[in-house]
């Protein structure tokens, strides 16, 4: 790849991504840790994040995960720059949505919206969301744009921002041209509205001397009341 233009690259990848995706133990660990972390550190009876904005939803893997594990969600907005991925996501989450309708007899309807847009072009909504989440999205943002993108995510949240991304303390010499390691903690801390930031490495001990390390972390930023 001679040059990486995110919008062009992911528009084309969106046509084939779902067919090429292979679920493995790393994705399973990622999903387990994300679900456990949200249940333990984000969800609470006093603040059950009723509204969610997901950036870069892809074919709906995380969308389906959250809608399955957090049935209290009232509104979910899923965004991706690929129209093909948006159509895949609509199809992928349909069983969860249908199950919820049957279970609640539609007395507790879910507002589920899909939007085709990149982050930079995403309109400023007239509301903020309890949880803004992005999984394996920000690592594909150009270093020259990452600070502005994170500031935008913060501006769209009234409480929590969670992103899952590639992170290693020692930056490898070689990386795919569409993958970047960003200093998320430093960027979040530079934003006045952020009152706290936590990093949780996604890894698991499998034996005394071996552990599954996906070289990713969950980053959780808390937004000050405003």
Protein Blocks (a to p, Z undefined) as FASTA:
>chain_A
ZZdcfklmmmmmmmmmmmmpccdfklmmmmmmmmmmmmmmmgcfklgolbccdehklnol
mmmmmmmmmmmbmbdcdddfblklmmmmmmmmmmmmmmmmmmnnomaccddddddddfkl
pccdfbdcfbdcdehklmmpcfklmmmmmmmmmmmpckbacddddddfbacfbdcfkbcc
ddfklmmmmpmklgbdcdddddddfbfkbccdehiacdddddddZZ
